[in-house]
Amino acid sequence: MSEFSTKIVNKIIEEQEAIIGPLAWEEAQKVSGLKIDVARHAVNVEGNTREVLERLVSQYEKLFGQASVEVCRDAVRPLLSQLKDEEIPAVLR
């Protein structure tokens, strides 16, 4: 996965962290396709950009509902124009 896609994932986690604290990193660790080093706040993304982003947003949505989805959308809105259309999950549009 590209460095830019990793930046998007990091941005989502950091925005969630601003609201829910360290739980944001713990929840991200549960997402298939993400390797998280919580101590360093480092993310390694493996796999399809769109699928990993979908799983990450879904993980937060399970806990906190639509509000978490909105936080994710707001976090990445300025960055999405740099992705190909097929890489952007519908949940972030």
N, CA, C and O atoms as a printed pandas DataFrame, in Angstrom:
     atom_number atom_name residue_name chain_id  residue_number  x_coord  y_coord  z_coord
0              1         N          MET        A               1    0.858   -1.177    0.000
1              2        CA          MET        A               1    0.000    0.000    0.000
2              3         C          MET        A               1    0.895    1.227    0.000
3              4         O          MET        A               1    1.997    1.210    0.547
4              5         N          SER        A               2    0.422    2.250   -0.598
5              6        CA          SER        A               2    1.222    3.450   -0.750
6              7         C          SER        A               2    1.377    4.200    0.567
7              8         O          SER        A               2    0.594    4.032    1.502
8              9         N          GLU        A               3    2.399    5.021    0.606
9             10        CA          GLU        A               3    2.633    5.871    1.774
10            11         C          GLU        A               3    1.455    6.813    1.992
11            12         O          GLU        A               3    1.104    7.122    3.130
12            13         N          PHE        A               4    0.849    7.266    0.906
13            14        CA          PHE        A               4   -0.297    8.169    1.021
14            15         C          PHE        A               4   -1.485    7.471    1.680
15            16         O          PHE        A               4   -2.167    8.068    2.513
16            17         N          SER        A               5   -1.735    6.227    1.320
17            18        CA          SER        A               5   -2.832    5.479    1.934
18            19         C          SER        A               5   -2.584    5.281    3.426
19            20         O          SER        A               5   -3.515    5.340    4.229
20            21         N          THR        A               6   -1.345    5.049    3.786
21            22        CA          THR        A               6   -0.990    4.932    5.196
22            23         C          THR        A               6   -1.262    6.247    5.909
23            24         O          THR        A               6   -1.694    6.249    7.061
24            25         N          LYS        A               7   -1.016    7.358    5.238
25            26        CA          LYS        A               7   -1.284    8.683    5.814
26            27         C          LYS        A               7   -2.778    8.854    6.096
27            28         O          LYS        A               7   -3.158    9.411    7.126
28            29         N          ILE        A               8   -3.611    8.380    5.192
29            30        CA          ILE        A               8   -5.063    8.480    5.377
30            31         C          ILE        A               8   -5.496    7.652    6.584
31            32         O          ILE        A               8   -6.282    8.117    7.409
32            33         N          VAL        A               9   -4.991    6.444    6.686
33            34        CA          VAL        A               9   -5.333    5.587    7.821
34            35         C          VAL        A               9   -4.887    6.243    9.123
35            36         O          VAL        A               9   -5.639    6.276   10.097
36            37         N          ASN        A              10   -3.669    6.763    9.137
37            38        CA          ASN        A              10   -3.157    7.453   10.328
38            39         C          ASN        A              10   -4.056    8.623   10.713
39            40         O          ASN        A              10   -4.345    8.824   11.893
40            41         N          LYS        A              11   -4.491    9.384    9.737
41            42        CA          LYS        A              11   -5.337   10.553    9.994
42            43         C          LYS        A              11   -6.654   10.137   10.648
43            44         O          LYS        A              11   -7.120   10.786   11.585
44            45         N          ILE        A              12   -7.243    9.065   10.156
45            46        CA          ILE        A              12   -8.489    8.568   10.741
46            47         C          ILE        A              12   -8.263    8.158   12.196
47            48         O          ILE        A              12   -9.033    8.536   13.079
48            49         N          ILE        A              13   -7.217    7.394   12.438
49            50        CA          ILE        A              13   -6.948    6.935   13.806
50            51         C          ILE        A              13   -6.676    8.117   14.728
51            52         O          ILE        A              13   -7.180    8.153   15.850
52            53         N          GLU        A              14   -5.893    9.074   14.274
53            54        CA          GLU        A              14   -5.567   10.239   15.107
54            55         C          GLU        A              14   -6.810   11.066   15.433
55            56         O          GLU        A              14   -6.950   11.558   16.553
56            57         N          GLU        A              15   -7.713   11.223   14.464
57            58        CA          GLU        A              15   -8.949   11.970   14.727
58            59         C          GLU        A              15   -9.831   11.223   15.716
59            60         O          GLU        A              15  -10.451   11.832   16.587
60            61         N          GLN        A              16   -9.886    9.914   15.582
61            62        CA          GLN        A              16  -10.648    9.122   16.544
62            63         C          GLN        A              16   -9.999    9.207   17.937
63            64         O          GLN        A              16  -10.692    9.275   18.952
64            65         N          GLU        A              17   -8.683    9.202   17.965
65            66        CA          GLU        A              17   -7.969    9.299   19.235
66            67         C          GLU        A              17   -8.270   10.617   19.947
67            68         O          GLU        A              17   -8.354   10.656   21.175
68            69         N          ALA        A              18   -8.432   11.688   19.183
69            70        CA          ALA        A              18   -8.742   12.983   19.782
70            71         C          ALA        A              18  -10.073   12.945   20.534
71            72         O          ALA        A              18  -10.302   13.738   21.447
72            73         N          ILE        A              19  -10.941   12.023   20.144
73            74        CA          ILE        A              19  -12.265   11.923   20.755
74            75         C          ILE        A              19  -12.320   10.818   21.815
75            76         O          ILE        A              19  -12.835   11.029   22.913
76            77         N          ILE        A              20  -11.789    9.651   21.480
77            78        CA          ILE        A              20  -11.951    8.503   22.380
78            79         C          ILE        A              20  -10.662    8.065   23.062
79            80         O          ILE        A              20  -10.659    7.094   23.819
80            81         N          GLY        A              21   -9.569    8.773   22.802
81            82        CA          GLY        A              21   -8.308    8.464   23.462
82            83         C          GLY        A              21   -7.631    7.220   22.908
83            84         O          GLY        A              21   -7.829    6.866   21.746
84            85         N          PRO        A              22   -6.834    6.556   23.738
85            86        CA          PRO        A              22   -6.044    5.397   23.304
86            87         C          PRO        A              22   -6.879    4.240   22.754
87            88         O          PRO        A              22   -6.356    3.386   22.037
88            89         N          LEU        A              23   -8.149    4.208   23.079
89            90        CA          LEU        A              23   -9.031    3.173   22.546
90            91         C          LEU        A              23   -9.023    3.164   21.018
91            92         O          LEU        A              23   -9.229    2.119   20.400
92            93         N          ALA        A              24   -8.789    4.316   20.416
93            94        CA          ALA        A              24   -8.754    4.403   18.952
94            95         C          ALA        A              24   -7.674    3.486   18.384
95            96         O          ALA        A              24   -7.902    2.809   17.381
96            97         N          TRP        A              25   -6.513    3.458   19.011
97            98        CA          TRP        A              25   -5.416    2.603   18.549
98            99         C          TRP        A              25   -5.716    1.135   18.821
99           100         O          TRP        A              25   -5.398    0.272   18.003
100          101         N          GLU        A              26   -6.322    0.852   19.959
101          102        CA          GLU        A              26   -6.680   -0.527   20.290
102          103         C          GLU        A              26   -7.684   -1.083   19.278
103          104         O          GLU        A              26   -7.565   -2.228   18.841
104          105         N          GLU        A              27   -8.656   -0.277   18.916
105          106        CA          GLU        A              27   -9.656   -0.714   17.936
106          107         C          GLU        A              27   -9.027   -0.891   16.553
107          108         O          GLU        A              27   -9.385   -1.820   15.829
108          109         N          ALA        A              28   -8.115   -0.033   16.188
109          110        CA          ALA        A              28   -7.450   -0.149   14.882
110          111         C          ALA        A              28   -6.653   -1.446   14.796
111          112         O          ALA        A              28   -6.516   -2.020   13.715
112          113         N          GLN        A              29   -6.128   -1.909   15.925
113          114        CA          GLN        A              29   -5.373   -3.162   15.931
114          115         C          GLN        A              29   -6.242   -4.359   15.546
115          116         O          GLN        A              29   -5.718   -5.381   15.103
116          117         N          LYS        A              30   -7.527   -4.250   15.705
117          118        CA          LYS        A              30   -8.452   -5.339   15.397
118          119         C          LYS        A              30   -8.780   -5.431   13.909
119          120         O          LYS        A              30   -9.421   -6.390   13.478
120          121         N          VAL        A              31   -8.355   -4.459   13.128
121          122        CA          VAL        A              31   -8.709   -4.385   11.712
122          123         C          VAL        A              31   -7.747   -5.228   10.876
123          124         O          VAL        A              31   -6.531   -5.035   10.909
124          125         N          SER        A              32   -8.320   -6.155   10.138
125          126        CA          SER        A              32   -7.537   -6.977    9.227
126          127         C          SER        A              32   -6.896   -6.090    8.165
127          128         O          SER        A              32   -7.564   -5.257    7.553
128          129         N          GLY        A              33   -5.598   -6.275    7.952
129          130        CA          GLY        A              33   -4.880   -5.475    6.968
130          131         C          GLY        A              33   -4.098   -4.328    7.583
131          132         O          GLY        A              33   -3.373   -3.621    6.884
132          133         N          LEU        A              34   -4.243   -4.140    8.898
133          134        CA          LEU        A              34   -3.473   -3.106    9.596
134          135         C          LEU        A              34   -2.552   -3.747   10.613
135          136         O          LEU        A              34   -2.970   -4.596   11.400
136          137         N          LYS        A              35   -1.318   -3.341   10.589
137          138        CA          LYS        A              35   -0.338   -3.712   11.615
138          139         C          LYS        A              35   -0.043   -2.432   12.376
139          140         O          LYS        A              35    0.436   -1.454   11.802
140          141         N          ILE        A              36   -0.330   -2.443   13.664
141          142        CA          ILE        A              36   -0.231   -1.235   14.477
142          143         C          ILE        A              36    0.832   -1.408   15.550
143          144         O          ILE        A              36    0.864   -2.419   16.251
144          145         N          ASP        A              37    1.696   -0.416   15.669
145          146        CA          ASP        A              37    2.628   -0.320   16.792
146          147         C          ASP        A              37    2.100    0.825   17.651
147          148         O          ASP        A              37    2.375    1.996   17.387
148          149         N          VAL        A              38    1.341    0.469   18.678
149          150        CA          VAL        A              38    0.672    1.476   19.502
150          151         C          VAL        A              38    1.682    2.395   20.180
151          152         O          VAL        A              38    1.469    3.605   20.247
152          153         N          ALA        A              39    2.754    1.842   20.670
153          154        CA          ALA        A              39    3.754    2.637   21.390
154          155         C          ALA        A              39    4.326    3.748   20.508
155          156         O          ALA        A              39    4.587    4.852   20.988
156          157         N          ARG        A              40    4.519    3.460   19.237
157          158        CA          ARG        A              40    5.100    4.440   18.313
158          159         C          ARG        A              40    4.037    5.167   17.484
159          160         O          ARG        A              40    4.352    6.084   16.725
160          161         N          HIS        A              41    2.785    4.751   17.635
161          162        CA          HIS        A              41    1.696    5.287   16.806
162          163         C          HIS        A              41    2.039    5.138   15.327
163          164         O          HIS        A              41    1.860    6.059   14.530
164          165         N          ALA        A              42    2.527    3.971   14.994
165          166        CA          ALA        A              42    2.927    3.671   13.622
166          167         C          ALA        A              42    1.966    2.654   13.016
167          168         O          ALA        A              42    1.509    1.728   13.685
168          169         N          VAL        A              43    1.674    2.848   11.741
169          170        CA          VAL        A              43    0.743    1.981   11.028
170          171         C          VAL        A              43    1.428    1.398    9.810
171          172         O          VAL        A              43    2.132    2.099    9.082
172          173         N          ASN        A              44    1.217    0.113    9.597
173          174        CA          ASN        A              44    1.651   -0.538    8.370
174          175         C          ASN        A              44    0.398   -1.148    7.755
175          176         O          ASN        A              44   -0.275   -1.970    8.377
176          177         N          VAL        A              45    0.095   -0.740    6.533
177          178        CA          VAL        A              45   -1.131   -1.174    5.878
178          179         C          VAL        A              45   -0.798   -2.203    4.812
179          180         O          VAL        A              45    0.109   -2.012    4.002
180          181         N          GLU        A              46   -1.556   -3.308    4.826
181          182        CA          GLU        A              46   -1.349   -4.360    3.842
182          183         C          GLU        A              46   -2.666   -4.650    3.145
183          184         O          GLU        A              46   -3.689   -4.846    3.800
184          185         N          GLY        A              47   -2.646   -4.677    1.837
185          186        CA          GLY        A              47   -3.849   -5.032    1.097
186          187         C          GLY        A              47   -4.458   -3.876    0.342
187          188         O          GLY        A              47   -3.833   -2.835    0.142
188          189         N          ASN        A              48   -5.683   -4.082   -0.068
189          190        CA          ASN        A              48   -6.439   -3.139   -0.884
190          191         C          ASN        A              48   -6.830   -1.914   -0.063
191          192         O          ASN        A              48   -7.434   -2.044    1.002
192          193         N          THR        A              49   -6.490   -0.738   -0.551
193          194        CA          THR        A              49   -6.765    0.517    0.155
194          195         C          THR        A              49   -8.226    0.636    0.549
195          196         O          THR        A              49   -8.541    0.889    1.712
196          197         N          ARG        A              50   -9.104    0.457   -0.401
197          198        CA          ARG        A              50  -10.532    0.633   -0.150
198          199         C          ARG        A              50  -11.035   -0.331    0.913
199          200         O          ARG        A              50  -11.783    0.063    1.808
200          201         N          GLU        A              51  -10.633   -1.584    0.819
201          202        CA          GLU        A              51  -11.101   -2.589    1.770
202          203         C          GLU        A              51  -10.595   -2.324    3.183
203          204         O          GLU        A              51  -11.346   -2.478    4.146
204          205         N          VAL        A              52   -9.348   -1.933    3.316
205          206        CA          VAL        A              52   -8.791   -1.641    4.634
206          207         C          VAL        A              52   -9.493   -0.427    5.248
207          208         O          VAL        A              52   -9.825   -0.432    6.434
208          209         N          LEU        A              53   -9.715    0.607    4.440
209          210        CA          LEU        A              53  -10.419    1.791    4.927
210          211         C          LEU        A              53  -11.848    1.446    5.351
211          212         O          LEU        A              53  -12.327    1.937    6.373
212          213         N          GLU        A              54  -12.522    0.612    4.576
213          214        CA          GLU        A              54  -13.883    0.186    4.927
214          215         C          GLU        A              54  -13.897   -0.531    6.278
215          216         O          GLU        A              54  -14.752   -0.270    7.125
216          217         N          ARG        A              55  -12.942   -1.431    6.462
217          218        CA          ARG        A              55  -12.885   -2.193    7.719
218          219         C          ARG        A              55  -12.568   -1.287    8.905
219          220         O          ARG        A              55  -13.112   -1.476    9.992
220          221         N          LEU        A              56  -11.701   -0.316    8.705
221          222        CA          LEU        A              56  -11.338    0.601    9.790
222          223         C          LEU        A              56  -12.545    1.447   10.203
223          224         O          LEU        A              56  -12.851    1.553   11.391
224          225         N          VAL        A              57  -13.221    2.042    9.239
225          226        CA          VAL        A              57  -14.400    2.860    9.539
226          227         C          VAL        A              57  -15.475    1.995   10.197
227          228         O          VAL        A              57  -16.127    2.431   11.146
228          229         N          SER        A              58  -15.657    0.795    9.705
229          230        CA          SER        A              58  -16.650   -0.118   10.258
230          231         C          SER        A              58  -16.337   -0.470   11.712
231          232         O          SER        A              58  -17.243   -0.586   12.537
232          233         N          GLN        A              59  -15.069   -0.637   12.016
233          234        CA          GLN        A              59  -14.666   -0.966   13.388
234          235         C          GLN        A              59  -15.077    0.142   14.354
235          236         O          GLN        A              59  -15.597   -0.130   15.436
236          237         N          TYR        A              60  -14.843    1.376   13.961
237          238        CA          TYR        A              60  -15.248    2.496   14.822
238          239         C          TYR        A              60  -16.771    2.625   14.869
239          240         O          TYR        A              60  -17.340    2.954   15.909
240          241         N          GLU        A              61  -17.416    2.366   13.750
241          242        CA          GLU        A              61  -18.874    2.486   13.700
242          243         C          GLU        A              61  -19.543    1.479   14.638
243          244         O          GLU        A              61  -20.570    1.784   15.245
244          245         N          LYS        A              62  -18.967    0.287   14.757
245          246        CA          LYS        A              62  -19.528   -0.731   15.656
246          247         C          LYS        A              62  -19.616   -0.214   17.082
247          248         O          LYS        A              62  -20.565   -0.524   17.802
248          249         N          LEU        A              63  -18.649    0.558   17.484
249          250        CA          LEU        A              63  -18.607    1.053   18.862
250          251         C          LEU        A              63  -19.420    2.314   19.066
251          252         O          LEU        A              63  -20.134    2.438   20.062
252          253         N          PHE        A              64  -19.324    3.248   18.140
253          254        CA          PHE        A              64  -19.854    4.586   18.382
254          255         C          PHE        A              64  -20.839    5.077   17.326
255          256         O          PHE        A              64  -21.232    6.243   17.336
256          257         N          GLY        A              65  -21.235    4.199   16.421
257          258        CA          GLY        A              65  -22.271    4.531   15.461
258          259         C          GLY        A              65  -21.883    5.553   14.402
259          260         O          GLY        A              65  -20.710    5.741   14.078
260          261         N          GLN        A              66  -22.905    6.196   13.880
261          262        CA          GLN        A              66  -22.745    7.125   12.763
262          263         C          GLN        A              66  -21.821    8.291   13.091
263          264         O          GLN        A              66  -21.160    8.821   12.198
264          265         N          ALA        A              67  -21.763    8.695   14.341
265          266        CA          ALA        A              67  -20.880    9.809   14.721
266          267         C          ALA        A              67  -19.427    9.487   14.385
267          268         O          ALA        A              67  -18.683   10.363   13.943
268          269         N          SER        A              68  -19.025    8.248   14.590
269          270        CA          SER        A              68  -17.655    7.854   14.256
270          271         C          SER        A              68  -17.406    7.890   12.758
271          272         O          SER        A              68  -16.319    8.257   12.312
272          273         N          VAL        A              69  -18.403    7.514   11.991
273          274        CA          VAL        A              69  -18.283    7.566   10.534
274          275         C          VAL        A              69  -18.069    9.012   10.093
275          276         O          VAL        A              69  -17.228    9.286    9.237
276          277         N          GLU        A              70  -18.825    9.928   10.674
277          278        CA          GLU        A              70  -18.690   11.339   10.326
278          279         C          GLU        A              70  -17.308   11.875   10.683
279          280         O          GLU        A              70  -16.733   12.666    9.935
280          281         N          VAL        A              71  -16.780   11.450   11.814
281          282        CA          VAL        A              71  -15.427   11.861   12.206
282          283         C          VAL        A              71  -14.416   11.367   11.170
283          284         O          VAL        A              71  -13.506   12.102   10.787
284          285         N          CYS        A              72  -14.576   10.137   10.726
285          286        CA          CYS        A              72  -13.680    9.583    9.706
286          287         C          CYS        A              72  -13.782   10.371    8.404
287          288         O          CYS        A              72  -12.764   10.709    7.799
288          289         N          ARG        A              73  -15.002   10.661    7.973
289          290        CA          ARG        A              73  -15.198   11.434    6.735
290          291         C          ARG        A              73  -14.537   12.802    6.831
291          292         O          ARG        A              73  -13.816   13.219    5.924
292          293         N          ASP        A              74  -14.786   13.492    7.930
293          294        CA          ASP        A              74  -14.211   14.825    8.108
294          295         C          ASP        A              74  -12.690   14.779    8.129
295          296         O          ASP        A              74  -12.030   15.679    7.610
296          297         N          ALA        A              75  -12.134   13.732    8.730
297          298        CA          ALA        A              75  -10.683   13.609    8.848
298          299         C          ALA        A              75   -9.998   13.497    7.492
299          300         O          ALA        A              75   -8.929   14.069    7.278
300          301         N          VAL        A              76  -10.616   12.761    6.585
301          302        CA          VAL        A              76   -9.945   12.471    5.315
302          303         C          VAL        A              76  -10.447   13.274    4.128
303          304         O          VAL        A              76   -9.876   13.194    3.041
304          305         N          ARG        A              77  -11.492   14.034    4.320
305          306        CA          ARG        A              77  -12.086   14.786    3.197
306          307         C          ARG        A              77  -11.030   15.542    2.376
307          308         O          ARG        A              77  -11.053   15.453    1.149
308          309         N          PRO        A              78  -10.107   16.283    3.006
309          310        CA          PRO        A              78   -9.124   17.027    2.201
310          311         C          PRO        A              78   -8.130   16.125    1.452
311          312         O          PRO        A              78   -7.463   16.577    0.521
312          313         N          LEU        A              79   -8.033   14.867    1.852
313          314        CA          LEU        A              79   -7.048   13.961    1.254
314          315         C          LEU        A              79   -7.624   13.097    0.136
315          316         O          LEU        A              79   -6.877   12.601   -0.707
316          317         N          LEU        A              80   -8.936   12.913    0.118
317          318        CA          LEU        A              80   -9.553   11.968   -0.819
318          319         C          LEU        A              80   -9.355   12.327   -2.280
319          320         O          LEU        A              80   -9.348   11.440   -3.133
320          321         N          SER        A              81   -9.197   13.583   -2.583
321          322        CA          SER        A              81   -9.027   13.988   -3.983
322          323         C          SER        A              81   -7.745   13.417   -4.592
323          324         O          SER        A              81   -7.579   13.396   -5.812
324          325         N          GLN        A              82   -6.855   12.960   -3.734
325          326        CA          GLN        A              82   -5.589   12.416   -4.225
326          327         C          GLN        A              82   -5.642   10.903   -4.449
327          328         O          GLN        A              82   -4.666   10.302   -4.899
328          329         N          LEU        A              83   -6.795   10.288   -4.132
329          330        CA          LEU        A              83   -6.978    8.861   -4.378
330          331         C          LEU        A              83   -7.757    8.654   -5.666
331          332         O          LEU        A              83   -8.489    9.538   -6.111
332          333         N          LYS        A              84   -7.595    7.489   -6.255
333          334        CA          LYS        A              84   -8.411    7.113   -7.402
334          335         C          LYS        A              84   -9.822    6.831   -6.878
335          336         O          LYS        A              84   -9.996    6.393   -5.741
336          337         N          ASP        A              85  -10.808    7.083   -7.707
337          338        CA          ASP        A              85  -12.206    6.898   -7.306
338          339         C          ASP        A              85  -12.472    5.498   -6.771
339          340         O          ASP        A              85  -13.191    5.333   -5.785
340          341         N          GLU        A              86  -11.898    4.496   -7.415
341          342        CA          GLU        A              86  -12.145    3.116   -6.996
342          343         C          GLU        A              86  -11.478    2.775   -5.655
343          344         O          GLU        A              86  -11.800    1.750   -5.054
344          345         N          GLU        A              87  -10.570    3.607   -5.189
345          346        CA          GLU        A              87   -9.909    3.380   -3.912
346          347         C          GLU        A              87  -10.682    3.965   -2.727
347          348         O          GLU        A              87  -10.370    3.664   -1.575
348          349         N          ILE        A              88  -11.681    4.792   -3.004
349          350        CA          ILE        A              88  -12.422    5.461   -1.945
350          351         C          ILE        A              88  -13.667    4.645   -1.613
351          352         O          ILE        A              88  -14.539    4.469   -2.464
352          353         N          PRO        A              89  -13.753    4.149   -0.388
353          354        CA          PRO        A              89  -14.960    3.399   -0.009
354          355         C          PRO        A              89  -16.178    4.316    0.042
355          356         O          PRO        A              89  -16.065    5.498    0.364
356          357         N          ALA        A              90  -17.329    3.763   -0.276
357          358        CA          ALA        A              90  -18.572    4.542   -0.285
358          359         C          ALA        A              90  -18.822    5.212    1.060
359          360         O          ALA        A              90  -19.362    6.317    1.104
360          361         N          VAL        A              91  -18.444    4.572    2.140
361          362        CA          VAL        A              91  -18.700    5.102    3.476
362          363         C          VAL        A              91  -17.971    6.431    3.728
363          364         O          VAL        A              91  -18.367    7.194    4.609
364          365         N          LEU        A              92  -16.917    6.709    2.962
365          366        CA          LEU        A              92  -16.156    7.941    3.144
366          367         C          LEU        A              92  -16.520    9.028    2.138
367          368         O          LEU        A              92  -15.957   10.122    2.186
368          369         N          ARG        A              93  -17.432    8.751    1.248
369          370        CA          ARG        A              93  -17.799    9.741    0.223
370          371         C          ARG        A              93  -18.742   10.782    0.776
371          372         O          ARG        A              93  -19.153   11.690    0.052
